[in-house]
Amino acid sequence: DGGIIEGGNHVISNLYCNENINDINAQNVGLFSNIRSHSIIRNVIVENGMFIGNNHVGGIFGISWWGTVINCHVINSTVVGEHSVGGLGGGANRDDASSSVIVNCSASGSVFGDTEVGGLIGYCGGIMTNCYSNCKISPIHRRTKFSNIGGTVGNAGGYISNCYTAGDIECDTNYENIAGGFCGSFQDGKACFVYAQRFPIIGKTENDCIISDTTSFNDNYLQSA
């Protein structure tokens, strides 16, 4: 484990990663499949990319196991998966000793998924700060439950601060959605100084989460599918 990948702000264009979305083994799809403990990815830019998989799908990484991502950006790209899908990364994990860290990152484009779907990260259990997303989020299977959907994070825990989203969420109000302009579901931890154009900011909270200093810019966050 460990090591640093320095992208030097060079742009990787037209990258196409296509796995079978219906294959449960098509997981950890992205420019980097796994980011391991104590590893650092920084100053990497992906533009006009396409990433398709089943589980843990993102433009920069599929899953982060306590790694650090700094100043990485996904521009005008499409990410498609079923579970834990995000414009930047699919999942960012933590445990009692270590935490994934995401700092100064952004994503724009389109994200398609069913559960734990976010404009930036599908599932974020670590630390995320100074990040921005502008992705349109849409379901894959319109007749199944489309849940834990957020403009920035689908399902979150940990600490999130100084983040903003401007993306649209396309979902049918007849579904049992857990959707929020910024985060679909916040399980535990703290979110502060987070902003979204859609309301409510957080779809659902659990375990005495601390949510403070949030702002929405539009009370109508649902767009009929």
C-alpha positions as CSV (number, residue, x, y, z in Angstrom):
1,D,0.0,0.0,0.0
2,G,1.0,3.6,-0.3
3,G,2.5,5.7,-3.0
4,I,1.7,8.9,-4.9
5,I,0.4,9.4,-8.4
6,E,1.0,12.9,-9.6
7,G,-1.0,13.9,-12.7
8,G,0.5,17.3,-13.2
9,N,-2.9,18.6,-14.3
10,H,-2.6,16.9,-17.6
11,V,-5.9,16.1,-19.3
12,I,-6.9,12.5,-20.2
13,S,-9.5,12.8,-22.9
14,N,-12.0,10.3,-24.4
15,L,-11.3,7.5,-22.0
16,Y,-13.8,4.6,-22.4
17,C,-14.1,1.9,-19.7
18,N,-16.9,-0.5,-20.6
19,E,-17.8,-3.4,-18.4
20,N,-21.0,-5.4,-18.4
21,I,-23.5,-3.4,-16.2
22,N,-25.5,-6.6,-15.6
23,D,-22.5,-8.6,-14.3
24,I,-22.1,-8.3,-10.5
25,N,-18.4,-8.9,-10.9
26,A,-18.1,-5.7,-13.0
27,Q,-17.0,-3.7,-10.0
28,N,-14.5,-1.0,-9.1
29,V,-14.5,0.7,-12.5
30,G,-12.7,4.0,-13.2
31,L,-9.4,5.4,-14.3
32,F,-8.1,3.8,-11.1
33,S,-9.9,0.7,-10.0
34,N,-8.8,0.8,-6.3
35,I,-7.1,3.4,-4.2
36,R,-5.4,1.6,-1.3
37,S,-4.5,2.8,2.2
38,H,-2.1,5.7,2.4
39,S,-2.1,6.1,-1.4
40,I,-2.5,9.6,-2.9
41,I,-3.9,10.5,-6.3
42,R,-3.6,14.2,-7.2
43,N,-3.9,16.7,-10.0
44,V,-5.6,14.3,-12.4
45,I,-8.1,15.5,-15.0
46,V,-10.4,13.3,-17.1
47,E,-12.5,14.9,-19.9
48,N,-15.2,13.5,-22.2
49,G,-14.9,10.0,-20.6
50,M,-17.4,7.1,-20.5
51,F,-17.3,4.6,-17.5
52,I,-19.7,1.7,-17.3
53,G,-19.9,-1.1,-14.7
54,N,-22.2,-2.7,-12.1
55,N,-20.9,-1.7,-8.7
56,H,-18.5,1.1,-7.5
57,V,-18.2,3.1,-10.7
58,G,-16.6,6.5,-11.1
59,G,-14.6,8.7,-13.4
60,I,-11.4,8.8,-11.3
61,F,-11.8,5.8,-9.1
62,G,-14.0,2.8,-8.5
63,I,-13.4,2.5,-4.8
64,S,-11.0,4.1,-2.2
65,W,-9.9,2.1,0.7
66,W,-8.7,4.9,2.9
67,G,-6.8,6.7,0.1
68,T,-6.5,10.4,-0.6
69,V,-7.7,12.2,-3.7
70,I,-6.6,15.8,-4.2
71,N,-7.4,18.3,-6.9
72,C,-8.9,15.7,-9.3
73,H,-11.6,16.6,-11.8
74,V,-13.9,14.8,-14.2
75,I,-15.3,17.1,-17.0
76,N,-18.3,16.5,-19.2
77,S,-18.2,12.7,-18.7
78,T,-20.8,9.9,-18.3
79,V,-20.7,7.4,-15.5
80,V,-23.2,4.4,-15.6
81,G,-23.7,1.7,-13.0
82,E,-26.3,0.1,-10.6
83,H,-24.9,0.6,-7.1
84,S,-22.4,3.1,-5.6
85,V,-22.0,5.3,-8.7
86,G,-20.5,8.8,-8.8
87,G,-19.1,11.3,-11.3
88,L,-15.7,11.3,-9.5
89,G,-15.7,8.0,-7.5
90,G,-18.0,5.1,-6.7
91,G,-17.2,4.6,-3.0
92,A,-14.9,6.1,-0.4
93,N,-14.6,4.0,2.8
94,R,-13.4,4.4,6.4
95,D,-12.9,2.4,9.5
96,D,-12.0,3.2,13.1
97,A,-8.4,3.9,12.3
98,S,-8.3,5.4,8.8
99,S,-10.5,7.4,6.5
100,S,-10.7,8.2,2.8
101,V,-10.0,11.8,2.0
102,I,-11.3,13.8,-1.0
103,V,-10.2,17.5,-1.3
104,N,-10.6,20.1,-4.0
105,C,-12.3,17.8,-6.5
106,S,-15.1,18.2,-9.0
107,A,-17.3,16.4,-11.5
108,S,-19.6,17.5,-14.4
109,G,-21.6,15.5,-16.9
110,S,-24.2,12.7,-16.4
111,V,-24.5,9.9,-13.8
112,F,-26.9,7.0,-14.2
113,G,-27.5,4.5,-11.4
114,D,-30.1,3.0,-9.1
115,T,-28.8,3.0,-5.5
116,E,-26.2,5.1,-3.8
117,V,-25.8,7.5,-6.7
118,G,-24.1,10.9,-6.4
119,G,-22.9,13.7,-8.7
120,L,-19.5,13.3,-7.1
121,I,-19.4,10.2,-4.9
122,G,-21.9,7.3,-4.6
123,Y,-20.9,6.4,-1.0
124,C,-18.7,8.6,1.1
125,G,-17.7,7.4,4.5
126,G,-14.7,9.6,5.0
127,I,-13.7,13.2,4.8
128,M,-14.7,15.4,1.8
129,T,-14.1,19.2,1.6
130,N,-14.0,22.0,-0.9
131,C,-15.7,19.9,-3.7
132,Y,-18.1,20.7,-6.4
133,S,-20.5,18.7,-8.6
134,N,-22.6,19.6,-11.6
135,C,-24.0,16.3,-12.9
136,K,-27.5,15.3,-14.0
137,I,-28.5,12.2,-12.2
138,S,-30.9,9.7,-13.7
139,P,-32.1,6.1,-12.9
140,I,-31.1,3.1,-14.9
141,H,-34.1,0.9,-14.2
142,R,-37.2,3.1,-13.8
143,R,-39.4,0.2,-12.4
144,T,-37.1,-0.6,-9.5
145,K,-36.5,1.4,-6.4
146,F,-34.3,4.4,-7.1
147,S,-32.8,5.4,-3.7
148,N,-30.0,7.1,-1.8
149,I,-29.6,9.8,-4.5
150,G,-27.8,13.0,-3.9
151,G,-26.6,15.9,-6.0
152,T,-23.1,15.4,-4.6
153,V,-23.2,12.2,-2.5
154,G,-25.8,9.4,-2.6
155,N,-25.1,7.9,0.9
156,A,-22.8,9.5,3.3
157,G,-21.2,9.3,6.7
158,G,-18.1,11.0,8.2
159,Y,-17.3,14.7,7.7
160,I,-18.3,16.8,4.7
161,S,-17.7,20.6,4.5
162,N,-17.6,23.5,2.0
163,C,-19.1,21.6,-0.8
164,Y,-21.6,22.6,-3.5
165,T,-23.8,21.0,-6.1
166,A,-25.7,22.4,-9.1
167,G,-26.9,19.2,-10.8
168,D,-30.4,18.0,-11.5
169,I,-31.9,14.9,-10.1
170,E,-34.4,13.1,-12.4
171,C,-36.8,10.9,-10.4
172,D,-40.4,10.0,-10.2
173,T,-42.1,11.2,-7.0
174,N,-44.2,7.9,-7.0
175,Y,-41.1,5.9,-6.2
176,E,-40.0,5.5,-2.6
177,N,-37.0,7.8,-3.1
178,I,-34.5,8.9,-0.6
179,A,-33.2,11.9,-2.4
180,G,-31.6,15.1,-1.5
181,G,-30.3,18.1,-3.4
182,F,-26.9,17.5,-1.8
183,C,-27.0,14.1,-0.1
184,G,-29.6,11.3,-0.3
185,S,-29.0,9.7,3.1
186,F,-26.6,10.8,5.8
187,Q,-26.0,8.0,8.2
188,D,-23.6,9.4,10.8
189,G,-21.1,12.2,11.2
190,K,-21.3,15.9,10.3
191,A,-22.0,18.1,7.3
192,C,-21.5,21.8,7.4
193,F,-21.4,24.6,4.8
194,V,-22.9,22.5,2.1
195,Y,-25.0,24.0,-0.7
196,A,-27.4,22.8,-3.3
197,Q,-29.8,24.1,-5.9
198,R,-32.4,21.5,-4.9
199,F,-34.3,21.1,-1.7
200,P,-34.3,19.3,0.7
201,I,-30.5,19.4,1.2
202,I,-30.4,16.0,2.9
203,G,-33.0,13.4,2.0
204,K,-32.8,11.4,5.3
205,T,-30.6,11.5,8.4
206,E,-29.8,8.8,11.0
207,N,-27.8,8.3,14.2
208,D,-27.8,11.9,15.5
209,C,-26.0,13.5,12.5
210,I,-25.0,17.1,12.9
211,I,-26.2,19.1,9.9
212,S,-25.4,22.9,9.9
213,D,-25.0,25.9,7.7
214,T,-26.8,24.5,4.7
215,T,-28.4,26.5,1.9
216,S,-30.7,25.6,-1.0
217,F,-31.4,27.8,-3.9
218,N,-34.6,26.2,-5.3
219,D,-37.4,24.5,-3.3
220,N,-38.3,22.2,-6.2
221,Y,-35.6,19.6,-6.5
222,L,-37.6,16.8,-8.1
223,Q,-38.0,16.6,-11.9
224,S,-40.6,14.2,-13.2
225,A,-39.0,11.2,-14.9
